[in-house]
Amino acid sequence: MISVKEFERLQRLVEAKQREADQAEGAYKQLMGRLKDEFGCTTLKEAKAKLSKMEQQVQDQSAAFDKAYAAFVAEHGEEINA
C-alpha cells in the first residue's frame, strides 16, 4: 500500500504536470490564433502548404530579378564600369 507521503508527492507531481500541460495548451492556442490572424491558416497542414507556396514565389521572384539584373548589366555594363 502507498504511504500518505508518497501519495502527496505523486499528487504534487501530477499537479505540476497538469500546469505544464495547461501552459503548453495556452501557448498552442496563442500560436494557432496568430497563424490564423497573420496568414489565414487554421491548421498546420494549411500553414505548411502556404509556406511552400511562398517559398516558391520567393524563388521565382529571385530568378526574375537575377534575369532582369543580368539584362540590365548586359545593356548598361559599359556605363556602369566607366
N, C-alpha and C positions, 0 to 999 in steps of 0.2 A: 504494500500500500504506500502511496505517496505521502510524504510529510507535508505539513502546512507550510513550512518554509520553502520546500521545493515547489509546491503549488503556487505560492506567491511569486516566486522567481519566474516560473513559467508564465504566470498571468502578466507580469511586467513585460516579459519578452514579447508576448502576443500583442499587448497594447502598443509597444514600441513599433512592432512590425505593422500594425494597423495604421499608426500615424504615418509611417513611411509610405504605405500604400495610398493613403489619403492624399499625401503631398504629391506623389507621383501622378495620381489621377488628376489632381488640380493642375499640375504642370502640363499634362497631356491635353486637357480641355482648353487651357490657355493657348497652347501652341496650335491646336486644331482651329481655334477661333481666329487666331492670327492668320493661319493658312487660308481660311475662308475669306477673311476681310481683305487681305493683300493680294491674293491670287485667284479667288473664286473657286477654290478646291474644297470639297467636303470629305475626300478620302485620300489616303496616302497614294493609292493607285493613280488617282487623278493627278495628284501633285507630281508624281514621277513622270507621267506622260507629258504633262505641261513642261516640266524641266527638260525633258528630252527634246521637245519641240523648240523650246527657247534656245537650247544649246545648238541645235541645227540652224536656227536663224542667225545666231552669232557667227557660226562658221560660214554660212552663206554670205553674210554681210562683210565679214573679214575678207573672204575671197573676192567679193565685188570691189572692196576698197583696194586690195592689192592690185587687181586688174586695172582699176582706174588710175591708181598711182603710177603703175608701170607705163600706162599710155601717156600720162602727163609728163613723166620723165623722158619718155621717148620723143615726145613732141617739143618739150621745152628744156631738155637736158643741157644743151649748149648754153642757153641763157642762164640756167641755174649755176652752172660751173664757171661762168665768166666772172 
